[in-house]
Amino acid sequence: MTISAMPATPRADASALLAFDGPAHVIVEWLVVTGPGTVTPLSDATDVTGRAWAVYRPNGASGTATIRVQHGA
């Protein structure tokens, strides 16, 4: 299972599209564990291919964020 970001390192005044690859048809919850920013889910469950999407926004702050996806709860 992986999380990828496009772009991998967003500017502080921009956003990144996040993709989670995991099991198909499970509920997901996106969390910013450490660092700046917020995550807005675009889906609350993975699709038939196991993908779920969200948008990460640093909200003007620089630094590294750790994002976790809880799934299958």
C-alpha positions as CSV (number, residue, x, y, z in Angstrom):
1,M,0.0,0.0,0.0
2,T,1.3,3.4,-0.9
3,I,0.5,7.1,-0.9
4,S,1.8,9.3,-3.7
5,A,1.6,13.0,-4.2
6,M,1.6,15.0,-7.4
7,P,3.7,17.2,-7.2
8,A,5.8,15.3,-4.6
9,T,6.8,18.6,-3.0
10,P,4.1,21.3,-3.3
11,R,4.9,25.0,-2.7
12,A,3.6,26.5,0.5
13,D,1.0,28.4,-1.5
14,A,-0.1,25.5,-3.7
15,S,-1.7,22.1,-3.3
16,A,-1.0,18.5,-4.2
17,L,-3.2,15.6,-5.4
18,L,-2.7,12.6,-3.2
19,A,-3.4,9.0,-4.4
20,F,-3.7,6.0,-2.1
21,D,-3.2,2.5,-3.6
22,G,-4.6,-0.3,-1.4
23,P,-7.3,-2.9,-1.2
24,A,-10.5,-2.4,-3.3
25,H,-13.8,-1.2,-1.7
26,V,-12.6,-0.2,1.7
27,I,-13.3,2.9,3.7
28,V,-10.4,5.3,4.1
29,E,-9.6,8.2,6.4
30,W,-6.9,10.7,5.6
31,L,-4.9,12.3,8.5
32,V,-2.1,14.9,8.7
33,V,0.0,13.2,11.4
34,T,2.8,15.8,11.7
35,G,3.6,19.1,10.0
36,P,1.5,21.9,8.4
37,G,-1.5,21.7,6.3
38,T,-4.8,20.0,5.7
39,V,-6.1,17.1,3.7
40,T,-9.5,17.2,1.9
41,P,-10.8,13.8,0.8
42,L,-12.1,13.4,-2.7
43,S,-13.4,10.0,-1.9
44,D,-14.2,8.2,1.3
45,A,-13.5,4.7,0.0
46,T,-11.2,3.0,-2.5
47,D,-12.6,2.1,-5.9
48,V,-12.5,-1.2,-7.7
49,T,-8.8,-0.7,-8.5
50,G,-8.0,0.1,-4.8
51,R,-7.4,3.9,-5.3
52,A,-8.7,6.8,-3.2
53,W,-7.9,10.5,-3.8
54,A,-7.4,13.6,-1.6
55,V,-6.0,17.1,-1.9
56,Y,-3.2,18.3,0.4
57,R,-2.9,22.0,1.1
58,P,0.1,23.4,3.1
59,N,-2.0,26.5,3.9
60,G,1.0,28.8,3.3
61,A,3.3,27.0,5.8
62,S,6.6,25.5,4.8
63,G,7.9,22.3,6.2
64,T,7.4,18.5,5.9
65,A,4.1,16.9,6.5
66,T,3.5,13.3,7.3
67,I,0.2,12.0,6.0
68,R,-1.4,8.7,6.9
69,V,-4.3,6.8,5.4
70,Q,-6.3,4.5,7.7
71,H,-8.2,2.0,5.8
72,G,-10.6,-0.9,6.2
73,A,-12.0,0.3,9.5
